[in-house]
Amino acid sequence: MAIITQNNEAYTLIDTSGQPFIVPAFDRLLKETYRTVVSHWVEQHQDLLWLHAAAIKRDERCLLLTGPWGAGKSTLTIGLLEQGWHYLSDDIVPFDPTTGCAHPFPVLPRKREVCSIGEIDLADAKKTPFPITEAQRVREPVPVTSMIFPIYNVKGETLWGGIERIEAVKVLIENCISFPLNEDKSIHALIALTMQLPLARLHYFDIAAALTLIHLREHGERRTS
């Protein structure tokens, strides 16, 4: 249980470890509270891999978008939602290595507002909440069928690139929140994940072009699977 106290305009958050955090602003308090709640869930569910990723579903396809902050996962997720995909998570994905399923973790996604796309990096753009309807939400675990590692490049080309499995494992380790809790188990599970799924690196600047590439790739894999 976390404890929150207020002293004048500052807040103190005491998490489950008893460590106090002085938070000067309310929005920071919300972020720290969210971090504390997530940490608690991760500690209580160590059978799952907790990935900094997005997960979306369409028909029998479940796509995992994995990468660091600012890679453009939220932008692609929201774009795909607008094209009829369904939502599991945009920030944190609990993945069950035993079943190969991603579990819903439906924190409201946040859309980056870009006024002059030729001049601003997505990582610097202001983010606003993007509403999710009940019909768009996925409520049950879904088997992951493919994984994309996006990289947003300002004024770069939009194209597919290859990614070696060892590099994919490295990116997953760097973005595995639960990794410090059980490093050996996590490494084996992440290696197995990269062996089981088709992997691709997506370099993009043009959002519409990137969404088209994803649609064509997923549609092609569905027809050949």
C-alpha positions as CSV (number, residue, x, y, z in Angstrom):
1,M,0.0,0.0,0.0
2,A,1.3,3.5,-0.9
3,I,0.7,6.5,1.4
4,I,0.4,10.0,0.1
5,T,0.6,13.1,2.2
6,Q,0.5,16.8,1.3
7,N,2.5,19.6,2.8
8,N,1.7,23.0,1.4
9,E,2.0,22.6,-2.4
10,A,4.3,19.5,-2.2
11,Y,3.4,15.9,-1.9
12,T,5.1,13.0,-0.3
13,L,4.6,9.5,-1.7
14,I,5.7,6.5,0.5
15,D,5.8,3.3,-1.6
16,T,5.6,-0.3,-0.4
17,S,9.3,-0.3,0.4
18,G,8.9,2.5,2.9
19,Q,11.0,4.8,0.6
20,P,9.6,8.4,0.6
21,F,9.5,10.5,-2.6
22,I,9.0,14.3,-2.4
23,V,6.9,15.3,-5.4
24,P,6.6,19.1,-6.0
25,A,3.7,19.0,-8.5
26,F,0.4,17.0,-8.8
27,D,1.2,15.6,-12.3
28,R,4.5,14.3,-11.0
29,L,2.5,12.7,-8.1
30,L,0.3,10.9,-10.6
31,K,3.3,9.6,-12.4
32,E,5.0,8.4,-9.2
33,T,1.8,6.8,-8.0
34,Y,1.5,5.0,-11.4
35,R,5.1,3.8,-11.1
36,T,4.5,2.5,-7.6
37,V,1.3,0.6,-8.7
38,V,3.1,-1.0,-11.6
39,S,6.1,-2.0,-9.4
40,H,3.7,-3.7,-7.0
41,W,2.0,-5.6,-9.9
42,V,5.4,-6.7,-11.3
43,E,6.6,-8.0,-7.9
44,Q,3.3,-9.9,-7.3
45,H,3.3,-11.5,-10.8
46,Q,6.8,-12.6,-11.4
47,D,5.6,-15.5,-13.6
48,L,5.1,-12.9,-16.3
49,L,7.6,-10.8,-18.4
50,W,6.7,-7.2,-18.0
51,L,7.7,-5.4,-21.2
52,H,7.9,-1.7,-22.1
53,A,5.8,-2.3,-25.2
54,A,2.5,-1.9,-26.9
55,A,0.1,-4.7,-27.9
56,I,-2.7,-4.5,-30.4
57,K,-5.0,-7.1,-32.0
58,R,-6.9,-7.5,-35.2
59,D,-8.7,-10.8,-36.1
60,E,-6.3,-13.6,-35.1
61,R,-3.2,-11.3,-35.2
62,C,-1.6,-9.8,-32.1
63,L,1.2,-7.4,-32.7
64,L,3.9,-6.5,-30.2
65,L,5.6,-3.1,-30.7
66,T,8.7,-3.0,-28.6
67,G,11.3,-0.3,-28.0
68,P,12.5,2.5,-25.8
69,W,10.6,5.7,-24.9
70,G,10.4,8.0,-28.0
71,A,10.6,5.1,-30.5
72,G,7.1,5.9,-31.8
73,K,5.1,3.0,-30.3
74,S,2.2,5.1,-29.1
75,T,1.9,6.9,-32.5
76,L,1.7,3.6,-34.4
77,T,-0.6,2.1,-31.8
78,I,-3.1,4.9,-32.1
79,G,-2.9,5.0,-35.8
80,L,-3.7,1.3,-36.0
81,L,-6.6,1.7,-33.5
82,E,-8.0,4.3,-35.9
83,Q,-7.8,1.7,-38.6
84,G,-9.9,-0.9,-36.7
85,W,-7.3,-2.7,-34.5
86,H,-8.1,-3.5,-30.9
87,Y,-6.3,-2.4,-27.8
88,L,-4.4,-4.4,-25.1
89,S,-1.8,-1.9,-24.0
90,D,0.3,1.0,-25.1
91,D,2.9,1.3,-22.3
92,I,3.4,-2.0,-20.4
93,V,2.6,-5.5,-21.7
94,P,2.5,-8.4,-19.3
95,F,3.6,-11.4,-21.4
96,D,3.2,-15.0,-20.3
97,P,6.1,-17.0,-21.6
98,T,4.3,-20.3,-20.9
99,T,1.3,-19.6,-23.1
100,G,2.9,-17.0,-25.5
101,C,0.0,-14.6,-24.6
102,A,0.0,-10.9,-24.1
103,H,-2.3,-9.8,-21.3
104,P,-4.4,-6.6,-21.4
105,F,-3.0,-3.7,-19.4
106,P,-5.2,-0.9,-20.7
107,V,-3.7,2.3,-19.5
108,L,-5.1,5.1,-21.6
109,P,-2.7,5.8,-24.5
110,R,-1.4,9.3,-25.1
111,K,-1.1,10.8,-28.5
112,R,1.7,13.1,-29.5
113,E,0.5,16.4,-30.9
114,V,2.8,17.5,-33.8
115,C,2.1,20.9,-35.3
116,S,5.0,21.1,-37.8
117,I,6.1,17.5,-38.4
118,G,9.0,18.6,-40.6
119,E,10.7,20.4,-37.7
120,I,9.9,18.5,-34.5
121,D,10.9,15.1,-33.1
122,L,8.1,13.0,-31.8
123,A,10.0,12.5,-28.6
124,D,9.6,16.2,-27.9
125,A,6.0,16.5,-28.9
126,K,3.3,17.2,-26.3
127,K,1.1,14.2,-25.4
128,T,-2.6,14.2,-24.8
129,P,-4.9,11.3,-23.8
130,F,-6.4,9.3,-26.6
131,P,-9.9,7.9,-25.8
132,I,-10.5,4.1,-26.1
133,T,-14.0,2.8,-26.6
134,E,-15.3,-0.4,-24.9
135,A,-15.5,-2.0,-28.3
136,Q,-11.8,-1.4,-28.9
137,R,-10.7,-3.0,-25.7
138,V,-9.4,-6.5,-25.5
139,R,-10.2,-8.2,-22.2
140,E,-8.6,-11.6,-22.5
141,P,-5.0,-12.7,-23.1
142,V,-4.1,-13.1,-26.7
143,P,-1.3,-15.1,-28.3
144,V,1.4,-12.9,-29.8
145,T,1.9,-13.6,-33.5
146,S,4.6,-11.1,-34.5
147,M,6.9,-8.4,-33.1
148,I,8.0,-5.1,-34.6
149,F,10.9,-2.9,-33.2
150,P,10.0,0.7,-34.4
151,I,12.5,3.5,-34.7
152,Y,11.2,7.0,-35.4
153,N,13.6,9.0,-37.6
154,V,13.1,12.7,-38.1
155,K,13.2,13.3,-41.9
156,G,14.3,9.7,-42.5
157,E,12.9,7.1,-44.8
158,T,10.0,4.8,-44.0
159,L,11.0,1.2,-44.6
160,W,11.5,-2.2,-43.2
161,G,14.9,-3.3,-41.9
162,G,16.2,-6.6,-40.5
163,I,17.1,-7.2,-36.9
164,E,19.3,-10.0,-35.7
165,R,17.8,-12.1,-33.0
166,I,20.7,-11.3,-30.6
167,E,19.9,-7.6,-31.1
168,A,16.2,-8.2,-30.6
169,V,17.0,-10.0,-27.3
170,K,19.2,-7.0,-26.2
171,V,16.4,-4.5,-26.9
172,L,13.9,-6.7,-25.1
173,I,16.2,-7.0,-22.0
174,E,16.6,-3.2,-22.0
175,N,12.8,-2.8,-22.1
176,C,11.9,-5.7,-19.7
177,I,10.8,-4.1,-16.4
178,S,10.8,-7.3,-14.5
179,F,14.3,-8.4,-15.7
180,P,16.1,-7.5,-12.4
181,L,13.8,-9.8,-10.5
182,N,14.9,-13.0,-12.3
183,E,17.6,-12.4,-14.8
184,D,18.3,-16.0,-15.8
185,K,14.7,-16.9,-16.3
186,S,14.0,-13.7,-18.2
187,I,16.9,-14.2,-20.6
188,H,15.8,-17.7,-21.5
189,A,12.2,-16.6,-22.0
190,L,13.2,-13.6,-24.1
191,I,15.4,-15.8,-26.3
192,A,12.6,-18.2,-26.8
193,L,10.2,-15.4,-27.7
194,T,12.5,-14.1,-30.5
195,M,12.9,-17.7,-31.8
196,Q,9.1,-18.2,-32.0
197,L,8.0,-15.0,-33.7
198,P,8.7,-13.2,-36.9
199,L,10.7,-10.0,-36.2
200,A,11.2,-6.8,-38.0
201,R,12.7,-3.4,-37.6
202,L,10.5,-0.5,-38.8
203,H,12.3,2.8,-39.6
204,Y,9.8,5.5,-40.1
205,F,9.1,9.2,-40.4
206,D,5.9,9.2,-42.5
207,I,3.2,7.8,-40.1
208,A,0.7,7.0,-42.8
209,A,3.4,5.1,-44.8
210,A,4.4,3.1,-41.7
211,L,0.8,2.1,-41.0
212,T,0.5,0.9,-44.7
213,L,3.6,-1.2,-44.4
214,I,2.3,-2.8,-41.2
215,H,-1.0,-3.5,-42.8
216,L,0.6,-5.1,-45.9
217,R,3.0,-7.1,-43.7
218,E,0.3,-8.4,-41.4
219,H,-2.1,-9.1,-44.2
220,G,0.5,-11.0,-46.1
221,E,1.5,-13.1,-43.1
222,R,-2.2,-13.9,-42.4
223,R,-2.6,-15.1,-46.0
224,T,0.5,-17.3,-45.9
225,S,0.0,-18.7,-42.4
